[in-house]
Every structure is written in structure tokens, then in C-alpha cells.
């Protein structure tokens, strides 16, 4: 066998092995992991490279609050979830904001953080501006999956010094 043929076969074999290893590494990530444990809903497959945060960034804190709050109310059948949701409100919202939320809830019989009686399936937070010591973030809540999901938005105002939420209102 000549050196040229042996080199070509070696190169072809190495390429095939590299392709197979790449496919084996990428396939689980694209599939979103394994099956859900018995009794649990399977999460939709998603590819997330990295997640990061900055506790000094008020928009990031609004996103952290909404993510944790939605997780808590989504899992209300889990022991302690209601207590967690109340603790999150106490940590992230000012006293005045909590009073406003409580007044909304008494009047509307709905969650004053989500402005709804149910729990969204997705959320997104975007910085929309700042001035006079406050920053405003727009929280977009998606209530269903599919081609035409229902979406609502909430404007959340945060104090730049304390980073606490000072006001929430449905976006108009």
C-alpha cells in the first residue's frame, strides 16, 4: 500500500471520528436533556449557552424577581411556594409598592404582580428608560404557547439607589 493511500485513509477515518464525536456531543444539547421524571411535566427543549447577572443592574433585578416569583406561583402545590412568593415581594418591593399590589389584589381578585389570575408560561424584561432616580423596565408576559400566544406587558419602576421596585402598572 502506498503512503498516499494510507494517509488518505487515515485522514478520512479521523474526519469520520471527529464528525461522530461532534454529533454525539451536540445531540443531547439540542434535544433538551433526557425525559422528565415520573409525575413531572417535560420542559420544552431550549438551548441556553450562558446566563449571567449583575445585582447592581436594576433591570436585571426586575428579571430576577419575575423569574423567581413566577417559579414560586407556578409551583404553588409545592410546600413553601406561597411563603417564597411573599418573601420575594418583601425583598424586592418597597412597602409602598406592596401596599399598591395588595390594594389591586383586594379590588380585582387577581395577582397584583402579574395582573392576572393565572401564571404565564414565559417572561421577558427589557430596560425602557430612566430619570429622576428611577429606571423603568418593561416585563412582557406570554400566557400560552403556539402561533398566536396571548401577551401582556407591565411597566416596572425601580429606585436606582436601593434597586427595589417602587411601582408596577399594566403597560398602556
Backbone bond lengths (Angstrom), bond angles and torsions (degrees), N, CA, C in turn:
res aa  C-N    CA-C-N  psi(-1)  N-CA   C-N-CA  omega(-1)  CA-C   N-CA-C  phi
1 X - - - 1.446 - - 1.518 107.39 -
2 X 1.296 116.42 135.41 1.455 118.90 -177.80 1.524 109.82 -79.59
3 X 1.329 114.82 161.99 1.458 122.13 -179.97 1.535 110.02 -63.96
4 X 1.323 116.40 -37.74 1.472 120.79 -178.48 1.535 110.93 -62.29
5 X 1.325 119.25 -43.73 1.461 123.18 -179.43 1.526 110.02 -68.05
6 X 1.341 117.78 -42.45 1.456 121.93 179.80 1.529 109.87 -63.50
7 X 1.318 118.27 -41.72 1.459 122.37 179.18 1.526 110.34 -64.90
8 X 1.316 117.41 -41.39 1.464 120.93 178.29 1.517 111.12 -64.47
9 X 1.329 117.49 -43.10 1.468 120.59 179.22 1.523 110.42 -65.35
10 X 1.311 117.82 -40.28 1.465 121.81 178.95 1.523 110.21 -64.33
11 X 1.327 116.09 -43.57 1.458 120.70 179.38 1.529 110.84 -64.56
12 X 1.331 117.06 -41.93 1.456 121.55 178.58 1.531 110.77 -64.49
13 X 1.311 117.75 -43.07 1.468 121.93 179.08 1.526 110.50 -64.32
14 X 1.320 117.79 -42.22 1.466 121.82 179.36 1.515 110.67 -63.95
15 X 1.324 116.98 -40.24 1.472 121.07 178.17 1.527 111.03 -64.36
16 X 1.329 116.64 -42.15 1.461 120.94 179.95 1.526 110.62 -64.74
17 X 1.319 117.85 -41.54 1.472 121.69 178.62 1.525 109.96 -64.59
18 X 1.324 117.15 -43.94 1.472 120.69 179.37 1.523 110.92 -61.68
19 X 1.322 117.73 -42.28 1.463 121.57 179.32 1.529 110.70 -64.26
20 X 1.336 116.92 -43.03 1.460 120.67 -179.95 1.522 111.19 -64.52
21 X 1.328 117.67 -41.66 1.467 121.04 178.85 1.523 111.23 -66.12
22 X 1.322 117.29 -39.57 1.466 120.97 177.76 1.519 110.13 -63.21
23 X 1.323 117.69 -45.35 1.451 121.72 178.86 1.526 110.66 -62.59
24 X 1.309 118.31 -41.07 1.463 121.96 179.59 1.522 111.26 -65.67
25 X 1.333 117.84 -34.20 1.466 121.35 -179.78 1.517 112.02 -76.94
26 X 1.321 117.94 -36.43 1.459 122.03 -175.00 1.524 112.57 -82.61
27 X 1.310 118.81 -34.86 1.460 122.43 -174.42 1.530 113.39 -55.62
28 X 1.355 121.35 -48.54 1.464 119.06 179.53 1.530 112.75 -61.77
29 X 1.305 118.32 -37.53 1.465 121.00 -179.94 1.522 110.50 -65.48
30 X 1.314 117.35 -40.93 1.458 120.36 179.30 1.519 112.26 -70.16
31 X 1.319 116.11 -29.45 1.458 120.51 -179.17 1.517 112.10 -79.94
32 X 1.326 118.09 -12.68 1.455 120.60 178.30 1.514 113.22 80.98
33 X 1.310 119.45 27.43 1.453 121.65 177.43 1.511 111.46 90.25
34 X 1.317 115.24 -162.86 1.459 120.81 -177.38 1.510 112.07 -91.29
35 X 1.314 115.59 -168.77 1.458 122.00 -179.69 1.521 109.54 -72.73
36 X 1.320 116.01 154.21 1.458 121.24 178.70 1.520 108.64 -72.81
37 X 1.353 117.41 147.46 1.459 120.20 176.65 1.531 110.04 -61.96
38 X 1.313 116.59 157.31 1.462 121.14 -179.98 1.524 110.08 -55.09
39 X 1.313 116.46 135.80 1.459 120.90 178.05 1.521 114.32 85.44
40 X 1.312 119.17 0.30 1.459 122.62 179.78 1.528 110.11 -115.94
41 X 1.328 114.89 149.47 1.458 119.99 174.51 1.517 109.02 -76.16
42 X 1.299 117.03 139.20 1.461 120.71 175.42 1.519 108.44 -77.09
43 X 1.317 116.41 133.04 1.460 120.58 178.28 1.522 109.08 -78.06
44 X 1.334 117.11 146.51 1.464 118.65 176.82 1.526 109.73 -62.36
45 X 1.307 115.73 146.64 1.456 119.78 179.53 1.521 109.54 -66.33
46 X 1.315 116.04 133.92 1.460 121.30 178.51 1.517 108.05 -146.78
47 X 1.292 115.28 144.99 1.450 120.08 177.59 1.519 107.41 -108.63
48 X 1.320 116.43 115.47 1.447 121.90 178.79 1.517 106.90 -122.75
49 X 1.313 115.49 118.64 1.456 119.11 -178.77 1.519 110.98 -76.08
50 X 1.330 115.81 -55.20 1.461 119.93 -179.60 1.523 109.18 -145.85
51 X 1.299 114.48 156.93 1.453 122.17 172.26 1.515 105.34 -133.38
52 X 1.303 115.81 134.11 1.455 118.77 178.91 1.512 108.96 -141.63
53 X 1.302 116.59 168.32 1.447 120.65 -179.33 1.510 111.09 -153.90
54 X 1.321 114.82 169.90 1.453 122.14 178.34 1.519 107.17 -145.21
55 X 1.334 118.99 111.57 1.456 120.77 -176.07 1.530 113.53 -65.49
56 X 1.320 117.96 -10.44 1.467 121.53 178.30 1.522 111.77 -85.94
57 X 1.303 117.68 -15.23 1.456 123.19 -175.81 1.535 109.11 -90.21
58 X 1.340 117.34 117.54 1.466 119.78 -175.17 1.530 112.47 -66.60
59 X 1.309 117.98 -34.58 1.465 119.84 177.88 1.527 109.93 -66.45
60 X 1.319 117.17 -39.73 1.467 121.09 176.45 1.525 110.30 -61.97
61 X 1.325 116.71 -39.50 1.470 120.26 179.26 1.533 110.84 -66.27
62 X 1.327 117.75 -37.89 1.465 120.41 175.99 1.529 108.79 -62.93
63 X 1.322 116.86 -43.37 1.469 120.80 177.97 1.529 110.62 -62.83
64 X 1.325 117.29 -42.40 1.466 120.70 178.05 1.528 110.45 -61.09
65 X 1.337 116.15 -44.76 1.461 120.58 179.58 1.523 110.95 -61.25
66 X 1.325 117.48 -52.18 1.462 119.49 -177.44 1.525 111.52 -63.35
67 X 1.323 117.81 -38.73 1.462 119.82 177.93 1.518 111.81 -61.63
68 X 1.330 116.52 -48.19 1.468 120.40 -179.39 1.529 111.48 -69.14
69 X 1.330 116.61 -39.34 1.468 120.31 -179.12 1.529 110.65 -65.32
70 X 1.318 116.93 -46.58 1.473 120.10 178.93 1.521 110.45 -62.68
71 X 1.323 117.80 -39.27 1.466 119.94 175.96 1.528 110.48 -59.39
72 X 1.330 116.68 -42.40 1.465 120.62 -178.44 1.522 112.19 -65.62
73 X 1.339 116.83 -47.07 1.464 117.93 -177.30 1.522 111.70 -76.94
74 X 1.327 118.09 -23.76 1.464 121.61 175.13 1.529 109.62 -64.43
75 X 1.325 116.17 -37.36 1.462 122.56 -176.04 1.524 111.86 -104.32
76 X 1.326 118.82 40.40 1.464 120.64 -176.62 1.521 113.62 -60.38
77 X 1.329 117.48 -20.11 1.457 119.19 177.32 1.533 111.93 -78.03
78 X 1.317 117.32 -7.50 1.463 122.09 177.24 1.530 108.97 -82.65
79 X 1.335 118.01 131.26 1.465 119.54 179.64 1.540 111.16 -55.20
80 X 1.314 115.35 132.48 1.465 120.60 177.48 1.511 115.03 89.73
81 X 1.337 118.62 -8.02 1.462 120.70 -176.33 1.524 111.47 -63.47
82 X 1.326 118.02 -41.46 1.462 121.39 179.16 1.525 110.45 -64.27
83 X 1.313 116.63 -40.77 1.461 121.52 177.46 1.516 110.08 -64.06
84 X 1.328 117.32 -40.38 1.465 121.40 177.81 1.518 111.09 -61.31
85 X 1.336 117.77 -44.31 1.458 121.75 -179.46 1.525 110.26 -61.66
86 X 1.328 117.80 -41.84 1.472 121.43 178.13 1.524 110.83 -65.82
87 X 1.321 116.81 -40.62 1.471 120.47 179.17 1.526 110.49 -65.56
88 X 1.321 117.83 -38.06 1.466 121.04 177.50 1.520 110.66 -63.35
89 X 1.316 117.10 -42.21 1.462 120.76 177.09 1.526 110.39 -59.70
90 X 1.328 115.44 -45.16 1.464 119.87 -178.32 1.527 111.68 -64.25
91 X 1.311 117.41 -36.32 1.462 120.90 -177.77 1.522 112.37 -76.79
92 X 1.329 117.77 -44.40 1.461 121.29 -171.73 1.530 114.82 -91.14
93 X 1.334 118.80 -24.58 1.465 121.47 -175.75 1.528 111.08 -104.78
94 X 1.329 115.71 146.72 1.461 120.22 172.89 1.527 108.48 -71.57
95 X 1.330 116.45 165.55 1.467 120.73 177.31 1.526 110.57 -58.11
96 X 1.333 116.97 -43.91 1.471 121.04 -179.09 1.528 110.89 -62.30
97 X 1.313 117.53 -41.42 1.473 120.78 178.71 1.526 110.51 -65.23
98 X 1.335 117.19 -40.08 1.469 120.12 178.55 1.528 110.99 -64.93
99 X 1.330 117.70 -37.89 1.468 120.64 177.16 1.532 110.50 -64.34
100 X 1.327 116.91 -41.59 1.465 121.13 178.88 1.536 110.56 -63.91
101 X 1.326 116.99 -41.59 1.467 121.96 177.95 1.530 109.72 -63.17
102 X 1.340 116.98 -44.58 1.468 120.83 -179.61 1.527 110.86 -63.42
103 X 1.326 118.04 -39.35 1.467 121.26 178.39 1.525 110.31 -64.46
104 X 1.330 117.40 -41.94 1.469 121.03 177.37 1.528 109.62 -60.72
105 X 1.326 116.76 -46.11 1.462 121.00 -177.32 1.525 111.72 -63.20
106 X 1.331 117.45 -40.09 1.468 120.63 178.62 1.527 110.95 -66.46
107 X 1.318 116.03 -39.14 1.467 121.51 -177.77 1.531 112.53 -75.68
108 X 1.332 117.47 -42.99 1.470 122.21 -171.44 1.531 114.82 -102.14
109 X 1.331 117.41 -11.03 1.471 121.91 -177.05 1.532 110.85 54.91
110 X 1.326 114.88 45.26 1.467 122.14 179.41 1.530 107.71 -144.88
111 X 1.294 116.38 163.38 1.463 122.41 179.02 1.524 109.52 -66.67
112 X 1.311 117.05 124.80 1.461 122.27 -177.65 1.511 114.69 -80.92
113 X 1.312 118.34 -5.95 1.462 122.18 174.81 1.529 109.08 -90.24
114 X 1.321 115.69 -40.12 1.465 121.69 -177.58 1.524 112.25 -97.54
115 X 1.342 117.63 -13.11 1.462 123.56 -175.40 1.528 110.36 54.45
116 X 1.335 115.05 45.88 1.466 120.80 -178.16 1.521 109.84 -160.80
117 X 1.319 116.13 169.03 1.460 121.71 176.94 1.528 112.20 -98.49
118 X 1.309 116.99 -7.91 1.458 119.48 178.85 1.532 109.72 -122.65
119 X 1.320 116.41 -170.55 1.459 121.85 -173.76 1.528 109.72 -119.50
120 X 1.348 117.37 132.54 1.468 119.26 -179.35 1.525 111.64 -70.67
121 X 1.335 114.87 158.58 1.460 119.85 177.36 1.528 111.67 -92.68
122 X 1.342 116.93 -16.76 1.468 120.84 179.45 1.522 108.44 -149.02
123 X 1.320 115.50 157.04 1.459 121.14 176.40 1.515 109.63 -147.85
124 X 1.324 115.21 156.33 1.471 121.46 178.86 1.523 106.80 -148.40
125 X 1.327 117.14 143.49 1.464 121.98 179.76 1.521 108.81 -126.76
126 X 1.352 115.60 132.64 1.460 121.92 -179.09 1.528 108.94 -133.10
127 X 1.317 116.99 135.94 1.460 122.43 174.18 1.527 108.47 -67.96
128 X 1.347 116.81 133.28 1.465 119.35 -179.76 1.525 113.45 -120.75
129 X 1.329 119.08 -6.97 1.457 119.55 176.54 1.514 112.30 152.54
130 X 1.335 114.61 172.46 1.457 119.95 178.15 1.522 109.93 -152.78
131 X 1.317 114.68 160.34 1.454 121.98 177.70 1.513 110.12 171.98
132 X 1.309 116.40 151.50 1.459 123.44 177.62 1.531 112.48 53.74
133 X 1.331 116.79 40.63 1.463 120.81 175.67 1.516 115.53 80.93
134 X 1.331 117.91 7.53 1.459 121.75 -179.52 1.527 110.83 -128.68
135 X 1.314 115.31 154.14 1.464 121.90 172.24 1.519 107.30 -120.59
136 X 1.307 116.12 147.68 1.460 121.06 177.46 1.522 109.30 -116.14
137 X 1.312 114.72 136.29 1.461 122.63 176.76 1.513 107.80 -122.79
138 X 1.317 116.46 145.87 1.468 121.66 175.60 1.523 107.23 -104.33
139 X 1.326 115.59 120.63 1.461 122.21 176.96 1.530 106.87 -99.65
140 X 1.309 116.90 120.90 1.458 122.15 177.91 1.521 107.96 -105.50
141 X 1.326 115.90 123.62 1.459 121.95 -178.95 1.527 108.88 -110.12
142 X 1.325 115.89 130.86 1.455 122.17 178.32 1.522 107.23 -108.82
143 X 1.346 115.90 126.56 1.452 121.38 -169.44 1.519 114.40 -99.27
144 X 1.316 118.07 -8.91 1.461 120.12 179.52 1.520 109.15 -156.85
145 X 1.321 114.85 166.00 1.457 120.70 175.45 1.527 108.24 -96.42
146 X 1.306 116.18 172.61 1.455 119.79 175.80 1.515 112.20 113.41
147 X 1.335 114.28 -173.20 1.467 120.30 -175.38 1.515 113.44 -67.93
148 X 1.322 118.01 -40.07 1.459 122.18 -175.28 1.527 110.74 -125.42
149 X 1.329 117.95 68.08 1.463 119.42 -177.37 1.531 111.36 -71.73
150 X 1.326 115.28 150.41 1.462 120.11 174.49 1.522 108.55 -75.42
151 X 1.330 115.79 134.52 1.467 121.33 -177.26 1.523 108.47 -132.43
152 X 1.336 116.69 137.11 1.457 121.69 172.78 1.519 108.09 -127.76
153 X 1.331 115.86 165.49 1.465 119.70 -179.15 1.521 109.94 -135.78
154 X 1.318 115.27 147.44 1.458 123.39 179.65 1.520 107.78 -129.39
155 X 1.333 116.82 133.13 1.457 120.89 173.08 1.520 107.98 -93.44
156 X 1.320 115.11 125.51 1.460 121.65 -176.88 1.526 108.32 -117.89
157 X 1.330 115.48 124.14 1.461 120.85 179.42 1.528 108.88 -102.57
158 X 1.331 116.39 135.73 1.460 122.26 -179.41 1.517 109.96 -126.80
159 X 1.316 116.03 145.64 1.456 122.66 175.32 1.531 108.16 -77.00
160 X 1.330 116.91 127.79 1.470 120.02 -177.63 1.529 112.45 -69.24
161 X 1.328 117.68 -28.08 1.469 120.10 -178.88 1.528 111.13 -78.32
162 X 1.341 117.34 -50.19 1.471 120.68 -176.84 1.523 112.84 -90.24
163 X 1.345 117.11 -18.58 1.459 124.78 -177.33 1.524 112.41 67.30
164 X 1.324 118.06 11.55 1.466 121.79 179.31 1.527 110.26 -88.59
165 X 1.313 115.56 151.09 1.456 122.33 179.45 1.529 108.56 -74.12
166 X 1.336 115.79 126.03 1.459 121.56 -178.05 1.521 113.11 -106.29
167 X 1.340 117.86 -19.09 1.457 120.08 -178.74 1.526 110.25 -160.91
168 X 1.324 115.80 145.84 1.464 123.17 175.61 1.516 106.88 -136.28
169 X 1.319 117.20 136.96 1.473 120.24 175.56 1.528 108.81 -155.66
170 X 1.333 114.82 146.10 1.470 117.94 176.62 1.530 109.45 -57.22
171 X 1.313 116.56 136.43 1.473 121.04 -179.78 1.516 108.45 -71.22
172 X 1.331 114.66 135.68 1.458 118.79 -176.87 1.463 114.70 -101.71
